[in-house]
Amino acid sequence: MEFRDLRTQYLKNKVQIDSVIQSVLSSAHFIGGSPVTQLEEKLADYVGVKHCISCANGTDALQLALMVWGIGEGDAVFVPDFTFFSTAEVVPWVNATPVFVDIDKDTFNISPQSLEGAIQEVIKEGKLTPKVVIAVDLFGQPADFPAIRAITDKYNLLLLEDGAQGFGGRIGKQRACSFGDISITSFFPAKPLGCYGDGGAVFTDNDEWAKLIESYKVHGKGEDKYDNVRIGLNSRLDTLQAAILQVKLRILEDYELDSVNQAASWYEKYLDNSVVTPVVKEGYISSWAQYTILLEDENKRSKMQDILRKCNIPSMIYYPKGLHEQRAFKQSAQYMKGSELPNTYYVSRRCLSLPMHPYLREEEVIKISEIIIYGRNYEA
Ligand SMILES: *Cc1c(COP(=O)(O)O)cnc(C)c1O
């Protein structure tokens, strides 16, 4: 069994995917061109924002946002403690300071209450200037943007949506990657909208920022690539990936989002309250980058992983510890802000992600669920 079945996805859509790859090869244009601009238009349209600027990966997309906003030394950027490393990695790159914030125990997303507490703490301490909140759509579920937006408005902060795992999700009718002042996504193959290599995109309604991102991503270009007006990056999405992504976006819309939500409801049904299953808030739609359950403790989790492994069921621990526990962030006490992070600790020691993708079959979910229920009884 596959953790995320990209092979079946390819085989099912082979004719279309092969054909767009072939047409890029025949054109012999591998950087830029109409596949890239078409994709950007389709993505902006789908998400419901004015501008989509593609780039090389999701990490660059986050960094581009911070560069455009001129975030730097002395600035505080609030980041959930429980997320992929990239979300916070970009903050020291622009010489700003990440301030880790605890999560909500049910949704695993940044806790608005802890966020406000951390902002007040930073203001009281007076060493850093609060500037940005990065909210992550963890495992596919949009963060609590109504509550987070109220806080960024109150403290006059910029909101950056890290929708690397969230593409395709919604709150009501509003789609993920449209909630931030700038929002980003990643097209890493295993994400809800993945390409066949690395890729990413930045979304915004702001014309000026969009222009700046276009410049920063191509060596700080001015009139053209050989007129350089600022220090930038080389961060392009290549033509092949853009062509593949147009097919992938179509199938995501056509059936993948429905299928993956069907798989989630099968898990809910067949796991039958034997373990803690993911909570999706009322009115929220997840794109299910991961399906993550909670076991009673670390020991039970590792035993469950052993049982699953013996049955050839892959499972992953996303994520085994909070970012504030990462050695890379340990160099300075200032990174430890908001060190009261009990929910991150609780979840990171108990979480287990199960196979999840739009091609998961009901029999497979039944099998996985039976093994988990057996494993729980075996333990007891
Ligand atoms: C994958 C991921 C990123 C980074 O995306 P890349 O394309 O791998 O650079 C950023 N944030 C989160 C939450 C992610 O899951």
The ligand as a MOL file (V3000), in Angstrom:
LIG
                    3D

  0  0  0     0  0            999 V3000
M  V30 BEGIN CTAB
M  V30 COUNTS 15 15 0 0 0
M  V30 BEGIN ATOM
M  V30 1 C 5.9470 21.4950 2.1910 0
M  V30 2 C 5.7700 22.6660 3.0580 0
M  V30 3 C 6.4710 23.8720 2.8510 0
M  V30 4 C 7.5830 24.0030 1.8680 0
M  V30 5 O 7.3050 23.6840 0.5700 0
M  V30 6 P 8.4950 23.2200 -0.4140 0
M  V30 7 O 7.8830 23.3220 -1.7570 0
M  V30 8 O 8.8920 21.8460 -0.0280 0
M  V30 9 O 9.6150 24.1910 -0.2330 0
M  V30 10 C 6.1630 24.9560 3.6480 0
M  V30 11 N 5.2450 24.8700 4.6250 0
M  V30 12 C 4.5610 23.7380 4.8700 0
M  V30 13 C 3.5300 23.7240 5.9500 0
M  V30 14 C 4.8110 22.5880 4.1030 0
M  V30 15 O 4.1410 21.4690 4.3730 0
M  V30 END ATOM
M  V30 BEGIN BOND
M  V30 1 1 1 2
M  V30 2 1 2 3
M  V30 3 2 2 14
M  V30 4 1 3 4
M  V30 5 2 3 10
M  V30 6 1 4 5
M  V30 7 1 5 6
M  V30 8 2 6 7
M  V30 9 1 6 8
M  V30 10 1 6 9
M  V30 11 1 10 11
M  V30 12 2 11 12
M  V30 13 1 12 13
M  V30 14 1 12 14
M  V30 15 1 14 15
M  V30 END BOND
M  V30 END CTAB
M  END
